[in-house]
Amino acid sequence: MSELKDQLSKIIEGLKGFEEGMEKTRKGFDALPFIIRSYAERDFELGSGKSAEKWIEESRRYRSQLESLQAELEEDRKPSQEKIEECLSKTRAFIKSLEKLHQYLKNLPSKLASVPSYLLPNLDKSISEARKASEELEKFIIELKKLEETLEKLCS
């Protein structure tokens, strides 16, 4: 159970960082000129599967569930099989969603490179940030898959 505790702590912190990143993304959209903002928000939602706001909501719900499991473990209570299975199900669903977001972010630099620089101030910075976000998300997905494996072992 100590492995699970460690993984949960790491994932919960990662989710908080993810939510901060999505909030930054949302504010970045708000800072764009109206015509570009509408296009960028729509492209993000279609490409990633959700709006930034929906990503934040989903992450908070998932984090809350993991925090509940973590609290039980911290109190040295053995979580019910049902709770573990529910966390496993949510973890799998969240990984699947994040993989779509990762693919979008991975392709974003080439998409941004085709945008005229006068439309997007700091275009180079945006491209660099998209690459960095893609790399960080890939690492986070790997950590989530480790959590998934641990939860699977507890279910069997």
C-alpha positions in Angstrom: 0.0 0.0 0.0 3.0 2.3 0.5 3.6 2.2 -3.3 0.0 3.3 -3.9 0.3 6.1 -1.3 3.5 7.4 -3.1 1.8 7.2 -6.5 -1.3 9.0 -5.3 0.7 11.8 -3.8 2.7 12.2 -7.1 -0.5 12.1 -9.2 -2.5 14.5 -7.1 0.4 17.0 -7.3 0.5 16.4 -11.0 -3.2 17.1 -11.3 -2.9 20.3 -9.5 -0.1 21.4 -11.9 -2.3 20.2 -14.8 -5.2 22.3 -13.6 -2.9 25.4 -13.2 -1.7 24.8 -16.8 -5.2 24.6 -18.1 -6.1 27.8 -16.2 -3.1 29.4 -17.9 -4.4 28.1 -21.3 -7.8 29.5 -20.6 -6.4 32.9 -19.7 -4.2 32.8 -22.8 -7.3 32.4 -25.0 -8.9 35.3 -23.2 -5.9 37.5 -24.1 -6.2 36.8 -27.8 -8.0 39.1 -30.2 -11.6 38.1 -30.6 -11.4 36.5 -34.1 -8.3 34.5 -33.2 -9.7 33.6 -29.8 -12.8 32.0 -31.2 -10.8 29.9 -33.7 -8.2 28.9 -31.1 -10.8 27.9 -28.5 -12.7 25.9 -31.0 -9.6 24.2 -32.4 -8.4 23.3 -28.9 -11.8 21.9 -28.0 -12.1 19.8 -31.2 -8.4 18.7 -31.0 -8.3 17.9 -27.3 -11.8 16.7 -26.8 -12.8 19.4 -24.3 -12.6 23.0 -23.6 -10.0 24.2 -21.0 -12.8 24.7 -18.5 -14.0 21.1 -19.0 -10.5 19.8 -18.6 -10.2 21.7 -15.3 -13.6 20.3 -14.1 -12.7 16.7 -15.1 -9.3 16.9 -13.4 -10.8 18.3 -10.2 -13.4 15.5 -10.0 -10.7 12.9 -10.7 -8.3 14.5 -8.1 -11.1 14.5 -5.5 -11.7 10.8 -6.0 -7.9 10.1 -5.6 -7.7 12.4 -2.6 -10.5 10.4 -1.0 -8.7 7.1 -1.6 -5.5 8.7 -0.3 -7.2 9.8 2.9 -8.4 6.3 3.6 -4.8 5.0 3.1 -3.4 7.7 5.4 -5.8 6.6 8.1 -4.6 3.1 7.6 -8.0 2.0 6.5 -8.1 -0.6 3.7 -10.2 0.9 0.8 -13.1 -1.2 -0.4 -12.8 -3.2 -3.5 -15.5 -1.1 -5.0 -13.6 2.1 -4.3 -10.4 0.7 -5.9 -12.3 -0.5 -9.0 -14.0 2.9 -9.3 -10.6 4.7 -9.1 -9.2 2.3 -11.7 -12.1 3.0 -14.0 -11.7 6.8 -13.6 -7.9 6.4 -14.1 -8.4 4.5 -17.4 -10.9 7.1 -18.6 -8.7 10.0 -17.7 -5.6 8.4 -19.4 -7.7 8.0 -22.6 -8.8 11.6 -22.5 -5.2 12.8 -21.8 -3.9 10.8 -24.7 -6.1 12.7 -27.0 -4.9 16.0 -25.5 -1.3 14.8 -25.8 -1.8 14.1 -29.5 -3.2 17.5 -30.0 -0.4 19.2 -28.2 2.2 17.1 -30.1 0.8 18.3 -33.4 0.2 21.9 -32.3 3.7 23.3 -33.0 3.4 22.4 -36.7 -0.1 23.9 -36.8 1.2 27.1 -35.1 4.1 27.4 -37.5 1.6 28.0 -40.3 0.0 31.0 -38.5 1.2 34.4 -39.7 3.4 35.9 -37.0 1.4 39.2 -37.1 -1.7 37.3 -35.9 0.0 35.7 -32.9 2.4 37.8 -31.0 5.1 35.6 -29.3 4.6 32.8 -31.8 7.9 31.2 -31.1 7.1 31.2 -27.4 3.8 29.6 -28.1 5.4 26.9 -30.2 8.0 26.2 -27.5 5.4 26.1 -24.7 3.3 23.6 -26.8 6.3 21.3 -27.2 7.1 21.5 -23.5 3.5 20.9 -22.5 3.4 17.8 -24.8 6.6 16.4 -23.2 5.3 17.0 -19.7 2.0 15.5 -20.4 3.6 12.4 -21.9 5.5 11.9 -18.6 2.4 12.4 -16.6 0.5 9.8 -18.6 3.3 7.4 -17.9 2.8 8.0 -14.2 -0.9 7.5 -14.5 -0.3 4.2 -16.3 1.8 3.1 -13.4 -1.0 4.0 -11.0 -3.4 2.0 -13.3 -1.1 -1.1 -13.0 -1.0 -0.8 -9.2 -4.8 -0.5 -9.0 -5.2 -3.4 -11.4 -3.0 -5.6 -9.0 -5.2 -4.6 -6.1 -8.3 -5.6 -8.0 -7.1 -9.1 -8.8 
